[in-house]
Amino acid sequence: MESRPAGPASEPAASVTSEASAPAEIRTVSFIGCGALGIMYASLMLQHLTPEQVRFIADPARVERYRNSEFYANSDQQRFRFVSSDEAAEAGPSDLVILTVKSYGLDDAIELAQSCVGPDTLILSFLNGISSEEAIARAYGPAHVVPCIISGTNATRTEHTVWFSSPGCIFFGPSADTGPRDLERLARLFESVAIPFECKQDIMRTLWWKFMLNVGVNQVSALLRAPYALLQSSSDTRYIVEMAMREVCELSVKRGIDLGKADIDEAFATIDALGPEGLTSMCQDIVAHRRTEVDIFAGMVMRLGRELDVSVPINTFLFHAIKALEEGQAEHLMTTEVPNSM
C-alpha cells in the first residue's frame, strides 16, 4: 500500500488476503461538521469525486441555512450537498463518515451519524483531544472506528470561507478492532483524492503527541491571541508552551506512552514550518468570541493529573485563565453593542 508521507516514515498495513471477504472500496463520504476542516477536506475530495459521493449531514435547520449560504475554499466557491439525517437514511449508509465538529458538538454528531452508519462503514474523528474515539466506539462499536489525527494544516475559517495553503496530513492506524483491510480502504481513498496521509502502527502514541502539541500551542496562542509568528520567535512564549507540553509528557509516561524531549522538539518543528500569519483553531475561536475546547485540553490534563497523581500547575492556570477569558467575552457581548462594520 502506497502512502503520501508528510513527516516521519509511514508504516503500511499488511495486504488484503481475501478479496471476496473484503468490504467494498470507499466511494461515498459523509461529513458531519461544516467548519474549517470539513470545508477544506470536502473541497479537496470534490476535485476528484462527484457531489453525489460527498455530502454534509446536519439537522434540518442547519441544512436549510447552509443551502442558502455560499461556501468558499481559497476563493473557489464550493457546491456542497447538504442533507438532513432523514434524507441520509433514505439514501443508505456511507462507506466513510468523517466527524469534523468541535468537541462540545460530539454528542450531537454521534446522533446524526446514526442515519449513515452501516455494517461496513468506517468512522474517522478529526476532533482534537484523546477521547472522541472512545465515545464513538461506545455508540457504534469499536470495529467502525479508525483512530486518527490531523497535523500540519493551517486552515483558517471566517464564516463560510476557509483559507489554507497546507492541508496537513491525516495520520491513521490500527486499533484492537480495526485491521489491515480497513486501513487499506482508507489509504486507497486518500490516495485517489490526493490528500496526504500516513498509516502509523503506533497511532495511539501519535494521538498523544498531537494532544501534547494542542495543549501547549493552542492554549497559549489563545490566551495571548497570538499568531504562529509569536510562537516561532518569542523565547518567553515558547517557554510557556514547553512547560505545558512537559506536563502531558509526565502523564504519558504514567500511561505507558513515554513522550519526551524529542517529541516536544518535533512539535516546535511542526509549528515553525507553518505560515507566521496563521492562527491556531483555539486562537481563532477566541478572536471570533466562540467557545473554546479548553475542557479537552487543560481540562483533560487536570483530570488525568488527579487520576495519575501528577501535578499540572501550568495547565491548571491555563484552564482557569482561558475560562475567565471566555466568561469576560460573553459578558462583553451581552452588555456591549457591536458597531456595524464599514
C-alpha positions as CSV (number, residue, x, y, z in Angstrom):
1,M,0.0,0.0,0.0
2,E,1.5,3.3,-1.1
3,S,1.2,6.3,1.2
4,R,1.7,10.0,0.8
5,P,4.1,10.9,3.6
6,A,4.2,14.3,5.2
7,G,6.5,13.6,8.1
8,P,8.3,10.5,9.6
9,A,8.3,7.3,7.6
10,S,4.9,5.7,7.4
11,E,4.2,2.0,8.1
12,P,1.9,0.4,5.6
13,A,-0.7,-2.1,6.7
14,A,-0.5,-5.7,5.6
15,S,-2.0,-6.6,2.2
16,V,-5.6,-8.0,1.9
17,T,-5.6,-11.7,1.9
18,S,-9.2,-12.5,0.7
19,E,-10.7,-10.3,-2.0
20,A,-14.0,-12.0,-1.7
21,S,-14.4,-11.1,2.0
22,A,-13.1,-7.6,1.8
23,P,-15.6,-4.7,2.1
24,A,-16.2,-2.5,-0.9
25,E,-14.0,0.4,-1.8
26,I,-14.8,3.7,-0.2
27,R,-17.0,5.6,-2.7
28,T,-19.3,7.7,-0.5
29,V,-18.2,10.0,2.2
30,S,-20.4,11.9,4.7
31,F,-19.1,14.8,6.7
32,I,-20.7,15.9,9.9
33,G,-19.5,19.4,10.8
34,C,-19.1,22.2,8.4
35,G,-16.1,24.1,10.0
36,A,-12.6,24.7,8.7
37,L,-11.6,21.0,8.4
38,G,-14.9,19.9,6.9
39,I,-14.9,22.6,4.2
40,M,-11.2,22.1,3.4
41,Y,-11.3,18.3,3.1
42,A,-14.6,18.2,1.3
43,S,-13.4,20.7,-1.2
44,L,-10.3,18.6,-1.8
45,M,-12.3,15.5,-2.3
46,L,-14.7,17.1,-4.7
47,Q,-11.8,17.8,-7.0
48,H,-11.8,14.0,-7.7
49,L,-15.2,12.8,-6.6
50,T,-18.7,13.8,-7.7
51,P,-21.2,15.7,-5.5
52,E,-23.2,12.5,-5.2
53,Q,-20.3,10.9,-3.5
54,V,-19.6,13.6,-0.9
55,R,-22.2,15.1,1.4
56,F,-22.7,17.0,4.6
57,I,-25.2,15.8,7.1
58,A,-26.8,18.2,9.6
59,D,-30.0,18.9,11.4
60,P,-32.9,20.3,9.3
61,A,-32.4,23.9,10.5
62,R,-28.7,23.9,9.6
63,V,-29.4,22.2,6.2
64,E,-31.8,25.0,5.3
65,R,-29.4,27.6,6.4
66,Y,-26.4,26.0,4.6
67,R,-28.4,25.5,1.4
68,N,-29.0,29.3,1.3
69,S,-25.3,30.2,2.0
70,E,-22.2,30.4,-0.1
71,F,-19.1,28.4,0.8
72,Y,-15.6,29.1,-0.4
73,A,-12.2,27.3,-0.1
74,N,-9.3,29.5,-1.2
75,S,-11.7,31.9,-3.1
76,D,-13.2,29.0,-5.0
77,Q,-16.9,28.7,-4.5
78,Q,-18.0,25.2,-3.4
79,R,-21.1,23.3,-4.5
80,F,-21.6,21.2,-1.4
81,R,-24.5,18.9,-1.0
82,F,-26.3,19.2,2.4
83,V,-28.8,16.6,3.6
84,S,-30.8,16.0,6.7
85,S,-30.5,12.8,8.7
86,D,-33.8,11.6,7.3
87,E,-32.6,12.2,3.8
88,A,-29.3,10.5,4.6
89,A,-31.2,7.5,6.0
90,E,-33.3,7.2,2.8
91,A,-30.1,7.2,0.7
92,G,-28.5,4.4,2.7
93,P,-25.2,4.0,4.6
94,S,-22.0,5.8,3.7
95,D,-18.7,4.0,3.2
96,L,-17.0,6.6,5.4
97,V,-18.2,9.1,8.0
98,I,-15.9,11.9,9.0
99,L,-16.7,13.9,12.1
100,T,-15.3,17.5,11.9
101,V,-17.2,19.2,14.7
102,K,-15.8,20.8,17.8
103,S,-15.5,18.6,20.9
104,Y,-18.6,20.1,22.5
105,G,-20.6,19.1,19.4
106,L,-19.6,15.4,19.5
107,D,-22.7,14.0,21.1
108,D,-25.0,15.6,18.5
109,A,-22.7,14.4,15.7
110,I,-22.8,10.9,17.0
111,E,-26.6,11.0,17.0
112,L,-26.6,12.4,13.4
113,A,-24.3,9.6,12.3
114,Q,-27.0,7.0,13.0
115,S,-28.5,7.9,9.7
116,C,-25.5,6.8,7.6
117,V,-23.6,4.1,9.5
118,G,-24.0,0.6,8.1
119,P,-22.2,-2.7,8.7
120,D,-19.1,-1.8,6.7
121,T,-19.0,2.0,7.5
122,L,-15.7,3.4,8.8
123,I,-15.7,6.4,11.1
124,L,-12.9,8.9,11.4
125,S,-12.9,11.6,14.1
126,F,-10.9,14.7,13.1
127,L,-11.6,16.1,16.6
128,N,-8.8,17.3,18.8
129,G,-8.1,15.5,22.1
130,I,-7.7,11.9,23.0
131,S,-11.3,10.9,24.0
132,S,-13.6,11.2,20.9
133,E,-12.8,7.7,19.5
134,E,-13.9,6.1,22.8
135,A,-17.2,8.0,22.7
136,I,-17.9,7.0,19.1
137,A,-16.9,3.4,19.8
138,R,-19.4,3.2,22.7
139,A,-22.2,4.3,20.3
140,Y,-21.4,2.2,17.2
141,G,-18.8,-0.4,18.3
142,P,-15.0,-0.2,18.1
143,A,-14.9,-2.1,14.8
144,H,-16.2,1.0,13.0
145,V,-13.7,3.5,14.4
146,V,-10.2,4.0,13.0
147,P,-8.0,6.2,15.3
148,C,-6.6,9.2,13.5
149,I,-5.3,12.8,13.9
150,I,-4.8,15.8,11.6
151,S,-1.4,17.6,11.8
152,G,0.2,20.4,9.9
153,T,-2.8,22.2,8.4
154,N,-3.1,26.0,8.5
155,A,-6.8,26.2,7.6
156,T,-8.4,29.4,8.8
157,R,-12.1,30.0,8.7
158,T,-14.2,33.2,8.6
159,E,-17.9,32.4,8.4
160,H,-18.2,30.0,5.4
161,T,-14.9,30.8,3.9
162,V,-11.7,28.7,4.5
163,W,-8.2,29.7,3.5
164,F,-5.3,27.2,3.6
165,S,-2.0,26.6,1.9
166,S,-1.4,23.2,3.5
167,P,-4.0,20.5,4.0
168,G,-1.7,18.9,6.6
169,C,-1.5,15.1,6.9
170,I,-4.1,12.6,8.1
171,F,-2.4,10.1,10.3
172,F,-4.4,6.9,11.0
173,G,-3.6,3.4,12.2
174,P,-4.9,0.1,13.6
175,S,-6.7,-0.5,16.9
176,A,-7.5,-3.7,18.6
177,D,-10.7,-3.9,16.5
178,T,-9.7,-2.5,13.1
179,G,-7.2,-4.2,10.8
180,P,-5.3,-4.1,7.5
181,R,-8.4,-4.1,5.3
182,D,-9.9,-1.1,6.9
183,L,-6.6,0.8,6.7
184,E,-6.1,-0.2,3.0
185,R,-9.6,1.1,2.2
186,L,-8.8,4.5,3.7
187,A,-5.3,4.6,2.0
188,R,-6.8,4.0,-1.4
189,L,-9.4,6.7,-0.9
190,F,-6.9,9.3,0.3
191,E,-4.5,8.4,-2.5
192,S,-7.3,8.7,-5.1
193,V,-8.2,12.3,-3.9
194,A,-4.5,13.4,-3.4
195,I,-4.8,14.1,0.3
196,P,-1.6,13.5,2.2
197,F,-1.8,10.6,4.7
198,E,0.3,8.2,6.8
199,C,-0.5,4.8,8.2
200,K,1.1,4.6,11.6
201,Q,1.2,1.3,13.6
202,D,1.8,3.3,16.8
203,I,-1.2,5.5,16.2
204,M,-2.0,5.9,20.0
205,R,1.4,7.5,20.5
206,T,0.7,9.8,17.6
207,L,-2.7,10.7,19.2
208,W,-0.9,11.6,22.4
209,W,1.7,13.6,20.6
210,K,-1.0,15.7,18.9
211,F,-2.7,16.1,22.2
212,M,0.6,17.4,23.7
213,L,1.0,19.8,20.9
214,N,-2.5,21.2,21.2
215,V,-2.2,21.5,25.0
216,G,0.9,23.7,24.6
217,V,0.4,25.6,21.4
218,N,-3.3,26.1,21.1
219,Q,-3.9,27.2,24.6
220,V,-1.0,29.6,24.9
221,S,-1.8,31.1,21.5
222,A,-5.5,31.6,22.5
223,L,-4.6,33.2,25.8
224,L,-2.2,35.6,24.1
225,R,-4.3,35.9,20.9
226,A,-1.0,35.2,19.1
227,P,-0.3,34.2,15.5
228,Y,2.2,31.5,14.8
229,A,4.8,34.3,14.4
230,L,5.0,34.8,18.1
231,L,5.1,31.1,18.8
232,Q,8.0,30.9,16.4
233,S,10.1,33.8,17.5
234,S,9.4,34.6,21.2
235,S,11.5,32.6,23.7
236,D,9.1,33.5,26.5
237,T,6.1,32.3,24.6
238,R,7.9,29.1,23.7
239,Y,8.9,28.6,27.3
240,I,5.3,28.6,28.5
241,V,4.3,26.3,25.6
242,E,7.1,23.8,26.5
243,M,6.1,23.8,30.2
244,A,2.5,22.9,29.3
245,M,3.7,20.2,27.0
246,R,6.1,18.8,29.6
247,E,3.1,18.1,31.9
248,V,1.5,16.0,29.1
249,C,4.8,14.1,28.8
250,E,4.7,13.3,32.5
251,L,1.2,11.9,32.2
252,S,2.1,9.9,29.1
253,V,4.8,8.1,31.0
254,K,2.3,7.0,33.5
255,R,0.1,5.7,30.7
256,G,3.0,3.9,29.0
257,I,3.2,6.2,26.0
258,D,6.5,7.8,27.1
259,L,6.6,11.1,25.3
260,G,9.7,13.2,25.9
261,K,12.0,16.0,24.8
262,A,12.4,14.7,21.2
263,D,8.6,14.8,20.9
264,I,8.5,18.4,22.2
265,D,11.2,19.3,19.7
266,E,9.1,17.7,16.9
267,A,6.1,19.8,18.0
268,F,8.0,23.0,17.7
269,A,9.4,22.0,14.3
270,T,5.8,21.4,13.1
271,I,4.8,24.9,14.3
272,D,7.9,26.5,12.9
273,A,7.0,25.2,9.4
274,L,3.6,27.0,9.4
275,G,2.9,30.4,7.9
276,P,3.7,33.0,10.6
277,E,0.5,34.9,10.0
278,G,-1.7,31.9,10.8
279,L,-3.7,31.3,13.9
280,T,-4.4,28.1,15.8
281,S,-8.0,26.9,15.9
282,M,-8.4,27.9,19.5
283,C,-7.0,31.4,18.9
284,Q,-9.5,31.7,16.0
285,D,-12.3,30.8,18.5
286,I,-11.2,33.4,21.0
287,V,-10.9,36.1,18.3
288,A,-14.4,35.2,17.0
289,H,-15.8,35.1,20.5
290,R,-16.6,31.4,20.1
291,R,-16.5,28.7,22.8
292,T,-13.1,27.1,23.0
293,E,-12.0,23.4,23.6
294,V,-10.1,24.1,26.8
295,D,-12.1,21.3,28.5
296,I,-10.5,18.6,26.3
297,F,-7.0,20.2,26.6
298,A,-6.2,21.6,30.1
299,G,-9.4,20.2,31.5
300,M,-8.3,16.7,30.4
301,V,-4.8,17.2,31.7
302,M,-6.2,18.2,35.1
303,R,-8.4,15.1,35.2
304,L,-5.6,12.8,34.3
305,G,-3.3,14.6,36.8
306,R,-5.8,13.8,39.6
307,E,-6.2,10.2,38.3
308,L,-2.4,9.6,38.0
309,D,-1.3,11.7,40.9
310,V,0.7,14.1,38.7
311,S,1.0,17.9,39.5
312,V,-0.1,20.0,36.5
313,P,0.1,23.7,37.6
314,I,0.7,25.2,34.2
315,N,-2.4,23.6,32.7
316,T,-4.4,24.4,35.8
317,F,-3.5,28.1,35.3
318,L,-4.2,27.9,31.5
319,F,-7.6,26.3,32.2
320,H,-8.8,29.0,34.5
321,A,-7.3,31.8,32.5
322,I,-9.0,30.7,29.3
323,K,-12.3,30.1,31.1
324,A,-12.1,33.6,32.6
325,L,-11.4,35.0,29.1
326,E,-14.4,33.2,27.7
327,E,-16.6,34.5,30.5
328,G,-15.3,38.0,30.0
329,Q,-16.1,37.9,26.3
330,A,-19.6,36.5,27.0
331,E,-20.3,39.3,29.4
332,H,-18.9,41.9,26.9
333,L,-21.2,40.5,24.2
334,M,-24.2,40.7,26.5
335,T,-23.6,44.3,27.5
336,T,-21.9,46.0,24.6
337,E,-23.5,46.9,21.3
338,V,-21.2,45.8,18.4
339,P,-21.0,48.6,15.8
340,N,-21.7,47.9,12.2
341,S,-18.6,47.4,10.1
342,M,-17.9,49.9,7.3
